Amino acid sequence: MRRFGKTPAARIGTAAFLSALKVLVRDHPDIAIEMVGAGLKKGGATGFVELKNMLTPDRSPDVSR
């Protein structure tokens, strides 16, 4: 139980969020699937940009190495 929040307020917030998520998935599965797809798309795009920035050298002249 403690991994969901260190304070009682955090645990209550987590429980409320999970309850709302359960209702969304149960009553509106199509919307839930669209939300998951949008999140995966955004996460993938962000991860790709971060990986690209890690692999490509910085070409700015202000960088002192």
Long-range contacts (C-beta under 8 A, 24 or more apart in sequence): none
